[in-house]
Amino acid sequence: MRLRALIVTPLALLIGLSADVLAHGEQGSVHSESGPVIKEQTAWGIAGDPGEATRQIEVTMTDEMRFAPDQLSFKEGETVRLSVTNAGALMHELVIGDEASLRDHAEWMLKFPDMEHDEPYMAHVPPGETIDLVWTFNRAGEFRFACLIPGHYQAGMVGNLSVTRPPSAAAANQAETVTAHAHTH
């Protein structure tokens, strides 16, 4: 009986998922301009408000399974508009996360390739289109971004994302004091 419950529960969960969640489709997902975004804190940040973006970064995705640029750096607390362009003929996406979450999600995508992404840290971009993703990097650390469409992540469609903590005001003041003292001698 226990084995049966273990099999039925995951099956019931899958059946309970809406068609929207399991339908990747050919439409892009945009989070910065289409209504309110649910803000949920993640280890790599939180959805940002478009009006608070301090800079815009253009990221291009290609059918060679690459991002350009594939290295991004931000300061902790920075809100950025990522303009994600699909320059290829295939569907691509940009998903921000940590190594473990991206790897796990890529495995799920292999099992359920029609999963739809509707999180504010994901941009699902049809060929030839650009979608903006606005994100606040309020957690320092080393993160990644990837295309999790089956086969793309496995082909190396991954980039690195670094979020650095700015020096505290006290540390900055101490550095100025030391510098000023050194110049007086």
N, C-alpha and C positions, 0 to 999 in steps of 0.2 A: 504494500500500500504506500509506503514511504517513497519508493522509486517512482511510482505513478504520480505522486504529488510533485516531485521534483521535475518531472517531464511536463506536466500540465501547467504548472505555474509559469515557466518561461514561454510556453506556447500561448497561454492566455494573455501575457504581456504583449507579445507580438501581435496577436489578433486585436488587442485593445488599442494599438497604435493607429492613429488616423492615417488615411491615405496621403494626407499632406506631408507627414513625416517620412513616409516611405516613397515619395515621388520626387526624384531628383529633377527630372524634366529638363526642358531647354530654356526655361526662363531664368534670368539672373535674379539674385537677391540683393537688394540695396537696403541699407539701414540708416543712412545719414539723412535722407530727405523724405522718407515715406512713413510719416507718422511717428508716434512715440516709440522709443526703444526701451525695452525693459532692461534696467541697469542691474546687473548681477556681478558682484566682485569675483574675479578669477585670480589665480596666482600670477597672471601676466597682465592684469589691469582691469579696466571697466569701460563700458561703452561711453564714448565722449559726446559732448554737445557740439554740433557743427559750428555754432557761433563762437566757440571757445578754442577752435583749432588755431595754433600759433604758426603752423607751417604745413605745407602740402608736399608730399613725396609721391613721385610717379614711379609705379612699379609695373613692368611689362612681363607678361607670361607668353612663352612660345611653345610651339609644338616640338621643339628640341628638348622639352621637359626641363626648362630653366626659367628662373626669374632674373630680371635685370632691373635694379641691382639685387644681388643675393645676400648682401650684408647691410643691415640697418642699425643705426645707433640713435638712442634717444636719452633724454634726461628724465629721471623720475619725476612724475607730476606733469609731464608734457602731454598736451592733447594734439594729435596729429591727424590730418586728413590724408589717407592713403588712396591715391587715385590709381586703381588697379585696371590695367588694360590687357585684354586678351588679343595678342597680335597673331594668333594661330587660327587654324581652321577647326580645331577641336575645342570642346568645352573645357575650361580650366577654372580653378578656384584658388583663393588665397585664404588660408585658415591660420590664425595665430594661436600659439599654445606652447606648452613645454614639451620636451622630448617624449615623455610618457603619454601625455594626452594625445599627441599627434599620432604616435605609433599605435595606440589603442584604437583611435578613430579610424586610422587607415585599415586596420584589421577588420573593423566593423563594415567599412565600405567594401571590402573584398567579399564579405558574406552577404551584404545587402546593398548592391551597387546603386539602387534607386533611392537611397536615403536623400531627403532634402535637408539642406542646411539653412537654418533660419536663426542664427545666433549673430549678435552684433560684431563678433570677431571673425566673421566669415563673409567672403564675397564670392559668389558663384557667378562667373562672368561668361556669357555666350561669346562665340567668335566675333571679333571685330568691335566689341563693345568695351566701355569703360564704366566701372562702378566705383563709387567712393565709399570708403570705410572709415569712420571716425572713431578713434580709440584714444583713451587716456591711459598712459603707461605709468600707473601709480604704484608699481611694485618694481624694485630694482632686481636685476638678475639677468641670466642668460636664457633666452627663449628662442623659439624657432617660428618659421612660417612655412607652410607647405601646401601643395595641391594634393588633396586626398582622393581624387577620382581614381578608381582602381587602375593600378599600373603606373600612375604618374609619380606617386610618392616612392614606389619601389624603383623607379627609373632615376631617382635622385632629384626630383623637383621639390627642393627644400632650400630654405635660406636661413641665415642666422640673424638674430635680433638681440641687441645688447641694450639694457636699460641701466644707466649708471646713476648712482645717488649723488646729487650735488653736494659739495662740501657744506657743512653746517655754517651758519653765520658766525658762531663762536670760533670755529676752526679758521674761517676766512679772516676774522679779526685778529686772531693769534698770529697768523701768517703775515699779516700787514705789520703788526707790532714787531715781529722778529726782523722783517725786512727793513723797517724804519730804523731799528736799533743798529743793525749791521751797517747802514749807510752813515750813521753819526760817528762812527769810530774811524 
